Structure formats: structure tokens, C-alpha cells
Amino acid sequence: MNTGDLEFSKTSFSGTTRPQKLLIFIFIIFIAIIGGVFFLDYYINTLTVQISDLKREQQEYQKVLPSEKEAEIINFEKKLNILNKLLENHSSLSRLLTSLEDLTHPEVYYTSFNFSKENGLVQLEGAAKSQEALIQAINGFINHPREIKAVIVREIKTDLKEKVVNFSINIYFQPEVLKFQPASP
């Protein structure tokens, strides 16, 4: 055997398989591209159907809740938020009056009530059955520093005819007592 023939047959053998391998590789790429196109077409159709379903649902909701009502609801919600902010900073006389009622001595009653929001001042005029009752009432206010900042006695007069002690006092309440608090459930 001739060595030249052997080399020729090796060259021709390897030369013929390269185009076949390239053709197979190109065929696989072509099949993959066609498969990808079909997959993308299917995926796009699926997404299109989902989008049309969502649009249909949106139209149904818009029929149920027209845009005018939607705008009205949004405005109402904004008003509620503003109202909540105002109430948080709003002074509330109901809590102040409840505290005043709880701290008032049973033998004392008031004839005049004035309230100043700026400094939390309540000016009271009233009558007590005795000086001891008035002293106990004033001590009752002083002994509650969580609600009362200060108590100033302006005037005390004993009315011998009525057998009562008339008084005039200023009570300065703590700011927390004046703040609005929603009712507990």
C-alpha cells in the first residue's frame, strides 16, 4: 500500500464529514428557531387573551363604579384624612369636663365656668358647704398632677346668711387633657 493513498483517503473521509456535521448543526439551529417562534407566538397569544380578560374586568368595574363615583370616593377619603389630622390636634372640652367632674368634691358646686384654649385655663366660681370642703376640693385638684398643672385661688368669701363659702379659682390643665381622643371601643 502506498502511503500517499492512505493520506488521500483520510483527507477525503474527514472532508466529507465536516459538511455533514455543519449541515446537522444548521438543521438543529433551524429547528430551535422555528420552535422558539412557535413558542413565542403561543406565549404572545396567551398574554393577549389575559390582557383582554383584564380589560373586560376593568370595564365591568367601571360600569359598577362610574368614574364620577370614584372621584367622589377619593375626595371623601381625602376629607376624612384631613379631619383625622384636625381631630388629633383639636382640643376637647368633653375630656376636660369629665376630669373636672371626677376631681370635684361632693360638697362643692360651680356657678360660673370660663375656658381659655390658649393656655388651658379654666376659671371657676362656686360655693362650698364649708371651708374644710373647699380645702379638700383644692387639695383634690393639686394631688392630680397628670391632669392639673396649677391651681390659683383668686378669692374666698364666707356668706353667713347662706352658710356657704363662695370662691373663685383658676385651674390650669395639662395639654394632654385638652387633646381629642377617640372613644374607646
C-alpha positions as CSV (number, residue, x, y, z in Angstrom):
1,M,0.0,0.0,0.0
2,N,1.1,3.4,-0.8
3,T,1.3,6.0,2.0
4,G,0.0,8.6,-0.3
5,D,-3.2,6.7,-0.9
6,L,-3.8,6.4,2.7
7,E,-3.4,10.1,3.3
8,F,-5.7,10.8,0.5
9,S,-8.4,8.6,1.9
10,K,-8.1,10.1,5.4
11,T,-8.4,13.6,3.9
12,S,-11.4,12.8,1.8
13,F,-13.1,10.9,4.7
14,S,-12.6,13.8,7.2
15,G,-13.5,16.3,4.5
16,T,-16.9,14.7,3.8
17,T,-17.9,14.5,7.5
18,R,-17.3,18.2,8.2
19,P,-20.1,19.4,5.8
20,Q,-22.4,16.8,7.2
21,K,-21.7,17.9,10.8
22,L,-22.2,21.5,9.7
23,L,-25.4,20.6,8.0
24,I,-26.7,18.8,11.1
25,F,-25.7,21.8,13.3
26,I,-27.5,24.2,11.0
27,F,-30.6,22.0,10.9
28,I,-30.7,21.8,14.7
29,I,-30.4,25.7,14.9
30,F,-33.2,26.0,12.3
31,I,-35.5,23.6,14.3
32,A,-34.7,25.6,17.5
33,I,-35.5,28.9,15.8
34,I,-38.8,27.5,14.4
35,G,-39.7,26.0,17.9
36,G,-38.8,29.4,19.5
37,V,-41.0,31.3,17.0
38,F,-44.0,28.9,17.7
39,F,-43.4,29.2,21.5
40,L,-43.2,33.0,21.3
41,D,-46.4,33.1,19.2
42,Y,-48.2,30.9,21.7
43,Y,-46.9,33.0,24.6
44,I,-47.9,36.3,23.0
45,N,-51.4,34.9,22.2
46,T,-51.8,33.8,25.8
47,L,-50.8,37.2,27.1
48,T,-53.1,38.9,24.6
49,V,-56.0,36.8,26.0
50,Q,-55.1,37.7,29.6
51,I,-54.9,41.4,28.7
52,S,-58.3,41.3,27.0
53,D,-59.8,39.5,30.1
54,L,-58.3,42.2,32.4
55,K,-59.7,44.9,30.1
56,R,-63.1,43.3,30.2
57,E,-63.0,43.1,34.1
58,Q,-61.9,46.7,34.2
59,Q,-64.9,47.7,32.1
60,E,-67.2,45.7,34.3
61,Y,-65.9,47.5,37.4
62,Q,-66.2,50.8,35.7
63,K,-69.9,50.0,35.0
64,V,-70.4,49.2,38.6
65,L,-68.4,52.2,39.9
66,P,-68.5,55.1,37.4
67,S,-65.6,57.5,37.4
68,E,-67.7,60.2,39.0
69,K,-68.3,58.0,42.0
70,E,-64.7,57.0,42.1
71,A,-63.6,60.7,42.2
72,E,-66.2,61.3,44.9
73,I,-64.9,58.4,47.0
74,I,-61.3,59.7,46.6
75,N,-62.4,63.2,47.7
76,F,-64.3,61.8,50.6
77,E,-61.2,59.8,51.7
78,K,-59.1,62.9,51.5
79,K,-61.6,64.8,53.6
80,L,-61.5,62.0,56.2
81,N,-57.7,62.1,56.4
82,I,-57.8,65.9,56.9
83,L,-60.5,65.5,59.5
84,N,-58.4,62.9,61.4
85,K,-55.4,65.3,61.4
86,L,-57.6,68.1,62.7
87,L,-59.1,65.9,65.4
88,E,-55.7,64.8,66.6
89,N,-54.8,68.5,67.3
90,H,-58.3,69.6,68.4
91,S,-58.9,70.5,72.0
92,S,-61.8,68.5,73.6
93,L,-63.9,70.0,76.3
94,S,-65.6,66.7,77.0
95,R,-62.4,65.1,78.5
96,L,-61.7,68.3,80.4
97,L,-65.3,68.4,81.8
98,T,-65.1,64.7,82.7
99,S,-61.8,65.3,84.6
100,L,-63.3,68.3,86.3
101,E,-66.3,66.3,87.4
102,D,-64.2,63.5,88.7
103,L,-62.0,65.8,90.7
104,T,-64.8,67.9,92.2
105,H,-65.5,67.5,95.8
106,P,-69.1,66.3,96.5
107,E,-69.8,69.3,98.8
108,V,-68.8,71.9,96.1
109,Y,-70.7,73.2,93.2
110,Y,-69.9,75.7,90.5
111,T,-71.8,78.8,89.4
112,S,-69.6,80.0,86.6
113,F,-67.2,78.4,84.1
114,N,-64.8,80.1,81.6
115,F,-62.3,78.3,79.4
116,S,-59.3,79.6,77.6
117,K,-57.9,77.2,75.0
118,E,-54.6,79.0,74.5
119,N,-53.2,78.2,78.0
120,G,-55.6,75.5,79.2
121,L,-57.1,77.8,81.8
122,V,-60.4,77.1,83.5
123,Q,-61.8,79.9,85.6
124,L,-64.4,78.7,88.1
125,E,-66.6,80.4,90.6
126,G,-68.7,78.4,93.0
127,A,-69.7,77.6,96.5
128,A,-68.7,75.0,99.1
129,K,-70.7,73.9,102.2
130,S,-67.7,74.7,104.4
131,Q,-64.1,75.8,104.4
132,E,-63.0,72.3,105.0
133,A,-64.9,71.1,101.9
134,L,-63.2,73.9,99.9
135,I,-59.8,73.0,101.2
136,Q,-60.4,69.3,100.4
137,A,-61.6,70.3,96.9
138,I,-58.5,72.4,96.2
139,N,-56.2,69.6,97.5
140,G,-58.0,67.2,95.3
141,F,-57.0,69.3,92.3
142,I,-53.4,69.7,93.5
143,N,-53.0,66.0,94.1
144,H,-53.6,65.2,90.4
145,P,-50.5,66.5,88.5
146,R,-51.2,64.3,85.4
147,E,-54.3,66.4,84.8
148,I,-53.7,69.7,86.6
149,K,-50.7,71.9,86.1
150,A,-51.6,74.6,88.7
151,V,-54.4,75.8,90.9
152,I,-54.7,79.5,91.9
153,V,-57.2,80.6,94.4
154,R,-58.3,84.1,93.5
155,E,-61.0,84.9,96.1
156,I,-62.7,83.3,99.1
157,K,-65.8,84.8,100.8
158,T,-67.8,83.3,103.6
159,D,-71.6,84.0,103.2
160,L,-73.0,83.7,106.7
161,K,-76.6,84.1,105.5
162,E,-76.4,81.2,103.1
163,K,-73.9,79.3,105.3
164,V,-71.6,78.7,102.3
165,V,-68.1,79.6,101.2
166,N,-68.0,81.4,97.8
167,F,-64.8,81.1,95.9
168,S,-63.1,81.9,92.6
169,I,-60.2,79.8,91.3
170,N,-58.1,79.3,88.2
171,I,-57.2,75.8,87.2
172,Y,-54.5,75.2,84.5
173,F,-55.0,71.8,82.9
174,Q,-52.2,69.7,81.3
175,P,-52.3,69.9,77.4
176,E,-52.9,66.1,77.2
177,V,-56.3,66.6,79.0
178,L,-57.3,69.0,76.3
179,K,-56.4,66.9,73.3
180,F,-59.2,65.0,71.5
181,Q,-59.2,61.2,72.0
182,P,-61.5,58.9,70.1
183,A,-64.0,56.9,72.1
184,S,-62.7,53.5,73.1
185,P,-64.5,50.6,71.5
